[in-house]
Amino acid sequence: MNKIRVLELSGSHYDMGYQHGLSYADSIRHFAQERVRLSAEPMWTGQALSRSDVLDLADACLEEHRRYSQDLVDELQGMADATGLSLAELIIVCGFTDFIDTVYNAARVKVPVAAHEGADNCTAFLVPNQKAVQNHGFYGQTWDMHDTATPHVILLRGKPQNKPEFLAFTTVGCVGMIGMNSEGVAIGINNLSGDDGKIGVTWNFVVRKALEQSNADDALACITEANLAGAHNYMLMDKTGKGYNVEAMSTTQVVTPLEEGPLVHTNHCLLPETQQVQRVREQASQESSEKRLNRGYELLEKNDINENDLQALTRDPEAICVTSKPPRHVETCGAAIMRPATGDFWAVWGLPSENEYEHFTL
């Protein structure tokens, strides 16, 4: 069985970033080189840019990150000092899929180009208390990406000074993608593609700031009050079972509270307000997203849902567990399931259909 690598971080934010960078310096440098290159390619961003042009845009975003959370910028600085990378490069490593929206909308002459299907495949779900075993709700999701991302998947166990401890499913060089803290706040994402990207804050900072909060409403404010660089859908839940889904584009956000039934979200906008600023989508991507959405709801049509049911959902061969095939080479790189009321966290590296979940607690 391939186990997920666990990296323990503690101390100041700078210390945590330095520890992270030192532990995976070569991988982070490789990842940065790849993602800066992709950010300059027309198939991802609709325009060909030089490396310096890309880094200039990331530098502009850095100031928004400072305004949003200087602590997390300090964490990036520690990582930069450990790896020799610039803060601009690390902004791209961390927030690539948001940064793509920023670059796309920065074109002097914007020609509509469909969003790249390689960044567009996660399936996320919220299960309310009344539908869950023992009346304790769940948040979970797959994390799907081009298969070259799978080797970079890790789990962070963070113990920041004077802030809640957290577990975060992520990739090397990224401060956090999907996580839960010791206060019982869980948050995750799936990518959306917007044509309204701007100089702003990338989604991983939003996730980590939400993991500094003690309840769902304060975590929600971390999303709705952010000057967002790009488009993502966020799902969050706290230990009381209060939860929200947020279709968050750079220029508009729509919040849907979790009520009596499960919520499922994939990679296309469901609401008129966000559909207006959604980037053109490949037909195959749209069909995949719709199929996964419908399949997720189908698999959650039951009561007393438990962690085994949700693990089975992520392994679903019909639509949700994606295997790498040419020419897309997209796969489910891992998955996470969380129960905020009890502090239980299950994570799997790689294809859930081929690997076993591991159990962690906060």
C-alpha positions as a LaTeX table, in Angstrom:
\begin{tabular}{lrrr}
\hline
Residue & $x$ (\AA) & $y$ (\AA) & $z$ (\AA) \\
\hline
Met1 & 0.00 & 0.00 & 0.00 \\
Asn2 & 1.25 & 3.47 & $-0.88$ \\
Lys3 & 0.93 & 5.61 & 2.22 \\
Ile4 & 0.59 & 9.37 & 2.23 \\
Arg5 & 3.70 & 11.18 & 3.44 \\
Val6 & 3.11 & 13.17 & 6.63 \\
Leu7 & 5.14 & 16.32 & 7.32 \\
Glu8 & 4.98 & 17.78 & 10.83 \\
Leu9 & 5.46 & 21.54 & 11.10 \\
Ser10 & 5.56 & 23.69 & 14.22 \\
Gly11 & 6.62 & 27.07 & 15.55 \\
Ser12 & 6.31 & 30.46 & 13.93 \\
His13 & 4.93 & 30.73 & 10.42 \\
Tyr14 & 8.44 & 31.42 & 9.14 \\
Asp15 & 9.72 & 28.32 & 10.93 \\
Met16 & 6.94 & 26.19 & 9.44 \\
Gly17 & 7.69 & 27.41 & 5.94 \\
Tyr18 & 11.39 & 26.83 & 6.37 \\
Gln19 & 10.77 & 23.29 & 7.64 \\
His20 & 8.47 & 22.61 & 4.69 \\
Gly21 & 10.93 & 23.99 & 2.17 \\
Leu22 & 13.91 & 22.18 & 3.64 \\
Ser23 & 12.08 & 18.84 & 3.66 \\
Tyr24 & 11.09 & 18.94 & $-0.01$ \\
Ala25 & 13.43 & 21.51 & $-1.57$ \\
Asp26 & 14.16 & 19.60 & $-4.78$ \\
Ser27 & 10.52 & 18.66 & $-5.38$ \\
Ile28 & 9.32 & 22.22 & $-4.73$ \\
Arg29 & 11.90 & 23.65 & $-7.14$ \\
His30 & 10.83 & 21.13 & $-9.79$ \\
Phe31 & 7.16 & 21.91 & $-9.20$ \\
Ala32 & 7.83 & 25.65 & $-9.42$ \\
Gln33 & 9.68 & 25.34 & $-12.70$ \\
Glu34 & 6.81 & 23.33 & $-14.18$ \\
Arg35 & 4.03 & 25.62 & $-12.99$ \\
Val36 & 5.73 & 28.86 & $-14.02$ \\
Arg37 & 6.24 & 27.31 & $-17.46$ \\
Leu38 & 2.60 & 26.27 & $-17.74$ \\
Ser39 & 1.48 & 29.75 & $-16.67$ \\
Ala40 & 3.14 & 31.12 & $-19.81$ \\
Glu41 & 1.50 & 28.68 & $-22.23$ \\
Pro42 & $-1.52$ & 29.62 & $-24.40$ \\
Met43 & $-3.24$ & 26.27 & $-23.81$ \\
Trp44 & $-3.56$ & 27.18 & $-20.11$ \\
Thr45 & $-3.90$ & 30.95 & $-20.14$ \\
Gly46 & $-4.96$ & 31.94 & $-23.66$ \\
Gln47 & $-1.74$ & 33.83 & $-24.38$ \\
Ala48 & 1.99 & 33.25 & $-24.70$ \\
Leu49 & 4.00 & 35.16 & $-22.09$ \\
Ser50 & 7.62 & 35.36 & $-21.13$ \\
Arg51 & 8.77 & 34.00 & $-17.78$ \\
Ser52 & 9.41 & 37.55 & $-16.59$ \\
Asp53 & 5.88 & 38.63 & $-17.55$ \\
Val54 & 4.43 & 35.74 & $-15.54$ \\
Leu55 & 6.56 & 36.53 & $-12.50$ \\
Asp56 & 5.63 & 40.22 & $-12.71$ \\
Leu57 & 1.95 & 39.27 & $-12.39$ \\
Ala58 & 2.75 & 37.02 & $-9.43$ \\
Asp59 & 4.72 & 39.85 & $-7.81$ \\
Ala60 & 1.67 & 42.10 & $-8.17$ \\
Cys61 & $-0.45$ & 39.44 & $-6.45$ \\
Leu62 & 2.07 & 39.23 & $-3.60$ \\
Glu63 & 0.99 & 42.61 & $-2.22$ \\
Glu64 & $-2.62$ & 41.38 & $-2.02$ \\
His65 & $-1.40$ & 38.32 & $-0.13$ \\
Arg66 & 0.44 & 40.57 & 2.34 \\
Arg67 & $-2.73$ & 42.55 & 2.98 \\
Tyr68 & $-4.71$ & 39.36 & 3.46 \\
Ser69 & $-2.30$ & 37.48 & 5.74 \\
Gln70 & 1.23 & 38.63 & 6.54 \\
Asp71 & 1.64 & 35.48 & 8.65 \\
Leu72 & 1.16 & 33.24 & 5.63 \\
Val73 & 3.51 & 35.41 & 3.56 \\
Asp74 & 6.07 & 34.86 & 6.34 \\
Glu75 & 5.50 & 31.13 & 5.86 \\
Leu76 & 6.23 & 31.52 & 2.15 \\
Gln77 & 9.34 & 33.51 & 3.03 \\
Gly78 & 10.62 & 30.64 & 5.14 \\
Met79 & 9.98 & 28.29 & 2.22 \\
Ala80 & 11.72 & 30.70 & $-0.14$ \\
Asp81 & 14.81 & 30.87 & 2.08 \\
Ala82 & 14.95 & 27.08 & 2.31 \\
Thr83 & 14.53 & 26.47 & $-1.44$ \\
Gly84 & 16.16 & 29.50 & $-3.07$ \\
Leu85 & 12.91 & 30.29 & $-4.90$ \\
Ser86 & 11.36 & 33.74 & $-5.06$ \\
Leu87 & 8.06 & 34.61 & $-3.37$ \\
Ala88 & 6.57 & 35.14 & $-6.83$ \\
Glu89 & 7.46 & 31.60 & $-7.84$ \\
Leu90 & 5.93 & 30.25 & $-4.65$ \\
Ile91 & 2.71 & 32.22 & $-5.20$ \\
Ile92 & 2.40 & 30.30 & $-8.48$ \\
Val93 & 3.28 & 26.94 & $-6.90$ \\
Cys94 & 0.65 & 27.45 & $-4.22$ \\
Gly95 & $-2.12$ & 29.06 & $-6.21$ \\
Phe96 & $-1.59$ & 27.87 & $-9.77$ \\
Thr97 & $-5.24$ & 27.25 & $-10.70$ \\
Asp98 & $-6.31$ & 30.70 & $-9.43$ \\
Phe99 & $-3.27$ & 32.33 & $-10.98$ \\
Ile100 & $-4.27$ & 30.92 & $-14.37$ \\
Asp101 & $-7.47$ & 32.99 & $-14.14$ \\
Thr102 & $-5.43$ & 36.09 & $-13.34$ \\
Val103 & $-3.15$ & 35.58 & $-16.34$ \\
Tyr104 & $-6.06$ & 34.76 & $-18.66$ \\
Asn105 & $-7.88$ & 37.98 & $-17.85$ \\
Ala106 & $-4.70$ & 40.06 & $-18.08$ \\
Ala107 & $-4.42$ & 39.53 & $-21.85$ \\
Arg108 & $-4.26$ & 42.76 & $-23.85$ \\
Val109 & $-6.48$ & 41.16 & $-26.47$ \\
Lys110 & $-8.44$ & 38.36 & $-24.83$ \\
Val111 & $-9.40$ & 35.62 & $-27.26$ \\
Pro112 & $-11.79$ & 33.09 & $-25.68$ \\
Val113 & $-9.86$ & 29.88 & $-25.02$ \\
Ala114 & $-11.48$ & 26.97 & $-23.21$ \\
Ala115 & $-10.21$ & 26.27 & $-19.71$ \\
His116 & $-7.60$ & 23.53 & $-19.63$ \\
Glu117 & $-9.19$ & 20.23 & $-18.65$ \\
Gly118 & $-6.17$ & 19.20 & $-16.58$ \\
Ala119 & $-7.14$ & 21.52 & $-13.72$ \\
Asp120 & $-10.79$ & 20.65 & $-13.65$ \\
Asn121 & $-11.76$ & 17.36 & $-12.05$ \\
Cys122 & $-12.37$ & 17.30 & $-8.25$ \\
Thr123 & $-15.60$ & 16.05 & $-6.66$ \\
Ala124 & $-16.56$ & 17.48 & $-3.23$ \\
Phe125 & $-19.45$ & 16.81 & $-0.88$ \\
Leu126 & $-21.02$ & 17.89 & 2.41 \\
Val127 & $-23.18$ & 15.48 & 4.43 \\
Pro128 & $-25.43$ & 17.17 & 7.04 \\
Asn129 & $-25.76$ & 15.84 & 10.58 \\
Gln130 & $-29.25$ & 14.43 & 10.02 \\
Lys131 & $-28.06$ & 12.24 & 7.13 \\
Ala132 & $-24.91$ & 10.98 & 8.89 \\
Val133 & $-24.34$ & 8.14 & 11.30 \\
Gln134 & $-24.41$ & 9.28 & 14.97 \\
Asn135 & $-25.65$ & 12.69 & 13.76 \\
His136 & $-22.11$ & 13.87 & 12.98 \\
Gly137 & $-21.77$ & 15.39 & 9.51 \\
Phe138 & $-18.90$ & 14.97 & 7.05 \\
Tyr139 & $-16.93$ & 16.92 & 4.50 \\
Gly140 & $-14.97$ & 15.07 & 1.83 \\
Gln141 & $-13.57$ & 15.24 & $-1.67$ \\
Thr142 & $-11.30$ & 13.76 & $-4.27$ \\
Trp143 & $-8.40$ & 15.87 & $-5.51$ \\
Asp144 & $-7.86$ & 15.32 & $-9.22$ \\
Met145 & $-5.15$ & 16.84 & $-11.40$ \\
His146 & $-2.72$ & 15.94 & $-14.19$ \\
Asp147 & $-1.03$ & 12.69 & $-13.13$ \\
Thr148 & 2.34 & 14.45 & $-12.76$ \\
Ala149 & 0.95 & 16.04 & $-9.56$ \\
Thr150 & 0.37 & 12.73 & $-7.74$ \\
Pro151 & 4.00 & 12.27 & $-6.56$ \\
His152 & 3.83 & 15.70 & $-4.91$ \\
Val153 & 0.86 & 14.91 & $-2.61$ \\
Ile154 & 1.55 & 15.10 & 1.16 \\
Leu155 & $-0.32$ & 15.63 & 4.43 \\
Leu156 & 0.72 & 18.49 & 6.72 \\
Arg157 & 0.26 & 18.29 & 10.47 \\
Gly158 & 0.69 & 21.88 & 11.55 \\
Lys159 & 1.16 & 23.28 & 15.04 \\
Pro160 & 1.46 & 27.05 & 14.56 \\
Gln161 & 2.18 & 29.26 & 17.55 \\
Asn162 & $-0.98$ & 30.64 & 19.20 \\
Lys163 & $-3.29$ & 29.23 & 16.53 \\
Pro164 & $-5.30$ & 26.01 & 16.14 \\
Glu165 & $-3.49$ & 22.87 & 15.09 \\
Phe166 & $-4.47$ & 21.54 & 11.69 \\
Leu167 & $-4.21$ & 18.68 & 9.23 \\
Ala168 & $-4.01$ & 19.68 & 5.57 \\
Phe169 & $-4.01$ & 17.50 & 2.49 \\
Thr170 & $-1.79$ & 19.35 & 0.01 \\
Thr171 & 1.14 & 19.20 & $-2.37$ \\
Val172 & 4.78 & 20.07 & $-1.71$ \\
Gly173 & 5.26 & 23.82 & $-1.70$ \\
Cys174 & 1.58 & 24.58 & $-1.13$ \\
Val175 & 0.55 & 25.84 & 2.31 \\
Gly176 & $-2.72$ & 23.88 & 2.26 \\
Met177 & $-5.50$ & 22.67 & $-0.01$ \\
Ile178 & $-8.02$ & 20.64 & 2.04 \\
Gly179 & $-7.98$ & 20.65 & 5.83 \\
Met180 & $-9.46$ & 20.57 & 9.30 \\
Asn181 & $-8.33$ & 22.23 & 12.52 \\
Ser182 & $-8.48$ & 21.39 & 16.20 \\
Glu183 & $-11.44$ & 23.78 & 16.62 \\
Gly184 & $-13.55$ & 21.57 & 14.36 \\
Val185 & $-13.49$ & 23.68 & 11.19 \\
Ala186 & $-13.11$ & 21.78 & 7.90 \\
Ile187 & $-12.69$ & 23.31 & 4.45 \\
Gly188 & $-11.97$ & 22.14 & 0.92 \\
Ile189 & $-12.17$ & 23.22 & $-2.68$ \\
Asn190 & $-12.81$ & 22.28 & $-6.23$ \\
Asn191 & $-11.60$ & 24.32 & $-9.13$ \\
Leu192 & $-13.77$ & 26.61 & $-11.21$ \\
Ser193 & $-12.48$ & 28.58 & $-14.19$ \\
Gly194 & $-13.31$ & 32.26 & $-14.40$ \\
Asp195 & $-12.79$ & 34.86 & $-17.10$ \\
Asp196 & $-12.79$ & 37.61 & $-14.45$ \\
Gly197 & $-9.47$ & 36.80 & $-12.75$ \\
Lys198 & $-7.54$ & 39.71 & $-11.29$ \\
Ile199 & $-4.59$ & 40.66 & $-9.14$ \\
Gly200 & $-5.61$ & 39.17 & $-5.82$ \\
Val201 & $-5.31$ & 36.41 & $-3.23$ \\
Thr202 & $-5.01$ & 32.79 & $-4.28$ \\
Trp203 & $-7.21$ & 30.06 & $-2.83$ \\
Asn204 & $-4.62$ & 28.27 & $-0.66$ \\
Phe205 & $-4.23$ & 31.36 & 1.53 \\
Val206 & $-8.02$ & 31.40 & 1.94 \\
Val207 & $-8.01$ & 27.74 & 3.03 \\
Arg208 & $-5.27$ & 28.28 & 5.60 \\
Lys209 & $-6.82$ & 31.47 & 6.98 \\
Ala210 & $-10.12$ & 29.62 & 7.38 \\
Leu211 & $-8.23$ & 26.98 & 9.37 \\
Glu212 & $-7.32$ & 29.69 & 11.89 \\
Gln213 & $-11.01$ & 30.17 & 12.76 \\
Ser214 & $-13.21$ & 28.51 & 15.39 \\
Asn215 & $-16.56$ & 28.36 & 13.56 \\
Ala216 & $-18.08$ & 28.14 & 10.10 \\
Asp217 & $-19.28$ & 31.76 & 9.98 \\
Asp218 & $-15.83$ & 33.19 & 10.64 \\
Ala219 & $-14.33$ & 30.75 & 8.12 \\
Leu220 & $-16.95$ & 31.84 & 5.58 \\
Ala221 & $-15.88$ & 35.47 & 6.04 \\
Cys222 & $-12.34$ & 34.46 & 5.04 \\
Ile223 & $-13.79$ & 33.64 & 1.62 \\
Thr224 & $-16.39$ & 36.36 & 1.12 \\
Glu225 & $-14.15$ & 39.18 & 2.36 \\
Ala226 & $-11.11$ & 38.17 & 0.30 \\
Asn227 & $-10.01$ & 39.94 & $-2.87$ \\
Leu228 & $-9.84$ & 36.72 & $-4.85$ \\
Ala229 & $-7.41$ & 36.20 & $-7.72$ \\
Gly230 & $-9.39$ & 33.42 & $-9.37$ \\
Ala231 & $-12.36$ & 31.11 & $-9.21$ \\
His232 & $-12.90$ & 28.19 & $-6.84$ \\
Asn233 & $-15.80$ & 26.49 & $-5.18$ \\
Tyr234 & $-15.36$ & 26.22 & $-1.40$ \\
Met235 & $-17.15$ & 23.88 & 0.98 \\
Leu236 & $-16.83$ & 24.23 & 4.74 \\
Met237 & $-18.31$ & 22.79 & 7.92 \\
Asp238 & $-17.76$ & 23.19 & 11.65 \\
Lys239 & $-18.19$ & 20.80 & 14.56 \\
Thr240 & $-21.82$ & 21.83 & 15.12 \\
Gly241 & $-22.69$ & 20.72 & 11.60 \\
Lys242 & $-23.15$ & 24.23 & 10.21 \\
Gly243 & $-21.87$ & 24.28 & 6.66 \\
Tyr244 & $-21.74$ & 26.30 & 3.47 \\
Asn245 & $-21.02$ & 25.94 & $-0.21$ \\
Val246 & $-19.55$ & 29.01 & $-1.90$ \\
Glu247 & $-19.19$ & 29.45 & $-5.64$ \\
Ala248 & $-16.49$ & 32.11 & $-5.42$ \\
Met249 & $-15.42$ & 33.91 & $-8.57$ \\
Ser250 & $-13.07$ & 36.88 & $-8.53$ \\
Thr251 & $-15.89$ & 39.37 & $-8.91$ \\
Thr252 & $-18.88$ & 37.60 & $-7.36$ \\
Gln253 & $-19.60$ & 34.95 & $-4.72$ \\
Val254 & $-22.81$ & 33.04 & $-4.02$ \\
Val255 & $-23.25$ & 31.29 & $-0.65$ \\
Thr256 & $-25.53$ & 28.27 & $-0.23$ \\
Pro257 & $-26.10$ & 27.05 & 3.36 \\
Leu258 & $-26.06$ & 23.33 & 4.10 \\
Glu259 & $-29.58$ & 22.27 & 5.03 \\
Glu260 & $-31.31$ & 18.90 & 5.27 \\
Gly261 & $-29.76$ & 17.15 & 2.27 \\
Pro262 & $-26.18$ & 16.56 & 1.12 \\
Leu263 & $-24.47$ & 19.06 & $-1.16$ \\
Val264 & $-22.22$ & 17.93 & $-4.01$ \\
His265 & $-20.09$ & 20.13 & $-6.23$ \\
Thr266 & $-17.79$ & 19.45 & $-9.14$ \\
Asn267 & $-16.18$ & 21.86 & $-11.61$ \\
His268 & $-18.86$ & 23.89 & $-13.33$ \\
Cys269 & $-20.85$ & 26.81 & $-11.99$ \\
Leu270 & $-24.41$ & 25.97 & $-10.99$ \\
Leu271 & $-25.78$ & 29.45 & $-10.36$ \\
Pro272 & $-26.69$ & 32.23 & $-12.83$ \\
Glu273 & $-24.57$ & 34.87 & $-11.08$ \\
Thr274 & $-21.38$ & 32.81 & $-11.39$ \\
Gln275 & $-22.15$ & 31.32 & $-14.78$ \\
Gln276 & $-21.97$ & 34.84 & $-16.21$ \\
Val277 & $-18.23$ & 35.01 & $-15.48$ \\
Gln278 & $-17.34$ & 31.36 & $-16.05$ \\
Arg279 & $-14.68$ & 30.71 & $-18.64$ \\
Val280 & $-15.58$ & 28.72 & $-21.78$ \\
Arg281 & $-15.33$ & 24.98 & $-21.03$ \\
Glu282 & $-14.27$ & 21.98 & $-23.08$ \\
Gln283 & $-17.22$ & 19.74 & $-23.87$ \\
Ala284 & $-15.50$ & 16.69 & $-22.36$ \\
Ser285 & $-14.79$ & 18.60 & $-19.15$ \\
Gln286 & $-18.37$ & 19.78 & $-18.85$ \\
Glu287 & $-19.71$ & 16.28 & $-19.45$ \\
Ser288 & $-17.34$ & 14.84 & $-16.84$ \\
Ser289 & $-18.31$ & 17.49 & $-14.30$ \\
Glu290 & $-22.03$ & 16.92 & $-14.82$ \\
Lys291 & $-21.64$ & 13.14 & $-14.63$ \\
Arg292 & $-19.65$ & 13.32 & $-11.39$ \\
Leu293 & $-22.15$ & 15.74 & $-9.87$ \\
Asn294 & $-25.10$ & 13.50 & $-10.66$ \\
Arg295 & $-23.28$ & 10.37 & $-9.53$ \\
Gly296 & $-22.31$ & 12.00 & $-6.24$ \\
Tyr297 & $-25.92$ & 12.84 & $-5.44$ \\
Glu298 & $-26.99$ & 9.33 & $-6.45$ \\
Leu299 & $-24.49$ & 7.71 & $-4.08$ \\
Leu300 & $-25.58$ & 9.95 & $-1.20$ \\
Glu301 & $-29.27$ & 9.05 & $-1.45$ \\
Lys302 & $-29.36$ & 7.20 & 1.86 \\
Asn303 & $-29.43$ & 7.71 & 5.62 \\
Asp304 & $-26.84$ & 6.94 & 8.30 \\
Ile305 & $-23.98$ & 7.74 & 5.95 \\
Asn306 & $-20.60$ & 6.79 & 7.43 \\
Glu307 & $-16.94$ & 7.12 & 6.49 \\
Asn308 & $-16.97$ & 3.78 & 4.67 \\
Asp309 & $-19.79$ & 4.98 & 2.41 \\
Leu310 & $-17.83$ & 8.10 & 1.58 \\
Gln311 & $-14.62$ & 6.20 & 0.94 \\
Ala312 & $-16.60$ & 4.01 & $-1.44$ \\
Leu313 & $-17.94$ & 7.12 & $-3.16$ \\
Thr314 & $-14.39$ & 8.34 & $-3.86$ \\
Arg315 & $-13.58$ & 4.90 & $-5.31$ \\
Asp316 & $-16.59$ & 4.92 & $-7.63$ \\
Pro317 & $-15.41$ & 3.61 & $-11.03$ \\
Glu318 & $-18.42$ & 4.89 & $-12.94$ \\
Ala319 & $-17.53$ & 8.57 & $-12.74$ \\
Ile320 & $-15.75$ & 9.82 & $-9.63$ \\
Cys321 & $-12.45$ & 7.91 & $-9.34$ \\
Val322 & $-10.59$ & 9.06 & $-12.44$ \\
Thr323 & $-7.71$ & 7.03 & $-13.92$ \\
Ser324 & $-5.03$ & 8.55 & $-16.12$ \\
Lys325 & $-5.64$ & 8.04 & $-19.83$ \\
Pro326 & $-4.25$ & 9.77 & $-22.91$ \\
Pro327 & $-4.50$ & 12.45 & $-24.09$ \\
Arg328 & $-5.69$ & 14.14 & $-20.84$ \\
His329 & $-3.63$ & 12.16 & $-18.29$ \\
Val330 & $-5.85$ & 13.39 & $-15.47$ \\
Glu331 & $-6.29$ & 11.19 & $-12.42$ \\
Thr332 & $-7.53$ & 11.18 & $-8.85$ \\
Cys333 & $-4.30$ & 12.04 & $-7.05$ \\
Gly334 & $-5.78$ & 11.47 & $-3.59$ \\
Ala335 & $-8.79$ & 12.15 & $-1.39$ \\
Ala336 & $-9.74$ & 13.29 & 2.10 \\
Ile337 & $-12.77$ & 12.81 & 4.36 \\
Met338 & $-13.32$ & 14.73 & 7.60 \\
Arg339 & $-15.75$ & 14.59 & 10.51 \\
Pro340 & $-15.39$ & 17.93 & 12.33 \\
Ala341 & $-17.48$ & 16.97 & 15.39 \\
Thr342 & $-15.08$ & 14.17 & 16.33 \\
Gly343 & $-11.78$ & 15.37 & 14.87 \\
Asp344 & $-11.49$ & 12.34 & 12.57 \\
Phe345 & $-9.60$ & 12.74 & 9.31 \\
Trp346 & $-9.15$ & 10.06 & 6.67 \\
Ala347 & $-6.70$ & 10.58 & 3.79 \\
Val348 & $-5.48$ & 8.49 & 0.88 \\
Trp349 & $-2.57$ & 9.05 & $-1.47$ \\
Gly350 & $-3.16$ & 8.35 & $-5.16$ \\
Leu351 & $-6.11$ & 6.48 & $-6.55$ \\
Pro352 & $-8.55$ & 5.57 & $-3.75$ \\
Ser353 & $-9.42$ & 2.47 & $-5.77$ \\
Glu354 & $-5.84$ & 1.21 & $-5.44$ \\
Asn355 & $-4.79$ & 2.45 & $-2.00$ \\
Glu356 & $-6.18$ & 2.33 & 1.53 \\
Tyr357 & $-7.32$ & 5.32 & 3.57 \\
Glu358 & $-5.29$ & 6.17 & 6.64 \\
His359 & $-6.90$ & 7.54 & 9.79 \\
Phe360 & $-5.64$ & 10.64 & 11.61 \\
Thr361 & $-7.09$ & 12.63 & 14.50 \\
Leu362 & $-7.00$ & 16.14 & 15.90 \\
\hline
\end{tabular}
